[in-house]
Amino acid sequence: MHEFPITEQIIKLAEKHATELCASQIKSIKLVVGDYSGFVGDSIQMYFDVISKGTLCEGAAIEIEHVTPKMKCTSCGELFEREFLSFSCPKCGGDGEPTEIGKEFYIESIEIER
């Protein structure tokens, strides 16, 4: 349910950008969504389809690039995807610690039509 207000903000930001560039239509919006961001891409798409009606975003495609969370080894610095029930580095066996990779959520690009 928390995807509704964030989708509203995506539409507002895209329309502001398009208006500043005198665009007649927004063709696509590319989002980067980390798996640990707390947002679900399918829900954003569903809300976008409903909320965008009657806006410059109506009919625009939403492209979502998913980012898989990574850990960083405290011994060798290797970035790796955590295996189920393990925090060990696959390269050296050292302990992995969480990183910010996988928590991303932002608009990467907006394609407009003039």
GIJO-V350876 format. One record per residue. N is the residue number from 0. RES is the residue in three letters. SS is DSSP state (alpha for helix, beta for strand, coil for the rest). PHI is phi in radians with two decimals (999 if undefined). Layout:
# GIJO-V350876
N,RES,SS,PHI / N,RES,SS,PHI
This chain:
# GIJO-V350876
0,MET,coil,999 / 1,HIS,coil,-1.29 / 2,GLU,alpha,-1.29 / 3,PHE,alpha,-1.05 / 4,PRO,alpha,-1.13 / 5,ILE,alpha,-1.24 / 6,THR,alpha,-1.19 / 7,GLU,alpha,-1.02 / 8,GLN,alpha,-1.16 / 9,ILE,alpha,-1.04 / 10,ILE,alpha,-1.13 / 11,LYS,alpha,-1.06 / 12,LEU,alpha,-1.13 / 13,ALA,alpha,-1.13 / 14,GLU,alpha,-1.15 / 15,LYS,alpha,-1.06 / 16,HIS,alpha,-1.05 / 17,ALA,alpha,-1.11 / 18,THR,alpha,-1.13 / 19,GLU,alpha,-1.08 / 20,LEU,coil,-1.73 / 21,CYS,coil,0.99 / 22,ALA,coil,-1.42 / 23,SER,coil,-1.66 / 24,GLN,beta,-2.78 / 25,ILE,beta,-1.77 / 26,LYS,beta,-1.55 / 27,SER,beta,-2.74 / 28,ILE,beta,-2.29 / 29,LYS,beta,-1.82 / 30,LEU,beta,-1.92 / 31,VAL,beta,-1.92 / 32,VAL,beta,-2.23 / 33,GLY,beta,-1.30 / 34,ASP,coil,-1.09 / 35,TYR,coil,-1.81 / 36,SER,coil,-1.30 / 37,GLY,coil,1.63 / 38,PHE,coil,-1.97 / 39,VAL,coil,-1.90 / 40,GLY,alpha,-0.98 / 41,ASP,alpha,-1.10 / 42,SER,alpha,-1.22 / 43,ILE,alpha,-1.07 / 44,GLN,alpha,-1.06 / 45,MET,alpha,-1.08 / 46,TYR,alpha,-1.14 / 47,PHE,alpha,-1.04 / 48,ASP,alpha,-1.04 / 49,VAL,alpha,-1.45 / 50,ILE,alpha,-1.22 / 51,SER,coil,-1.34 / 52,LYS,coil,-1.01 / 53,GLY,coil,1.43 / 54,THR,coil,-2.00 / 55,LEU,coil,-1.12 / 56,CYS,coil,-1.51 / 57,GLU,coil,-1.00 / 58,GLY,coil,1.48 / 59,ALA,coil,-1.22 / 60,ALA,beta,-1.54 / 61,ILE,beta,-1.82 / 62,GLU,beta,-1.90 / 63,ILE,beta,-2.11 / 64,GLU,beta,-1.71 / 65,HIS,beta,-1.52 / 66,VAL,beta,-2.02 / 67,THR,coil,-1.39 / 68,PRO,coil,-1.07 / 69,LYS,coil,-2.27 / 70,MET,beta,-1.91 / 71,LYS,beta,-2.14 / 72,CYS,beta,-1.25 / 73,THR,coil,-1.31 / 74,SER,coil,-1.62 / 75,CYS,coil,-1.91 / 76,GLY,coil,1.45 / 77,GLU,coil,-1.10 / 78,LEU,beta,-1.60 / 79,PHE,beta,-2.64 / 80,GLU,coil,-1.47 / 81,ARG,coil,-1.23 / 82,GLU,coil,-1.44 / 83,PHE,coil,-0.95 / 84,LEU,coil,1.06 / 85,SER,coil,-2.47 / 86,PHE,coil,-2.07 / 87,SER,beta,-1.44 / 88,CYS,coil,-1.22 / 89,PRO,coil,-1.23 / 90,LYS,coil,-1.47 / 91,CYS,coil,-2.19 / 92,GLY,coil,1.50 / 93,GLY,coil,-1.18 / 94,ASP,beta,-1.37 / 95,GLY,beta,-1.69 / 96,GLU,beta,-2.16 / 97,PRO,beta,-1.08 / 98,THR,coil,-2.21 / 99,GLU,coil,-1.48 / 100,ILE,coil,-1.16 / 101,GLY,coil,1.88 / 102,LYS,coil,-1.85 / 103,GLU,coil,-1.13 / 104,PHE,beta,-2.78 / 105,TYR,beta,-2.82 / 106,ILE,beta,-1.49 / 107,GLU,beta,-1.50 / 108,SER,beta,-2.75 / 109,ILE,beta,-2.29 / 110,GLU,beta,-1.72 / 111,ILE,beta,-2.05 / 112,GLU,beta,-2.18 / 113,ARG,coil,-1.71
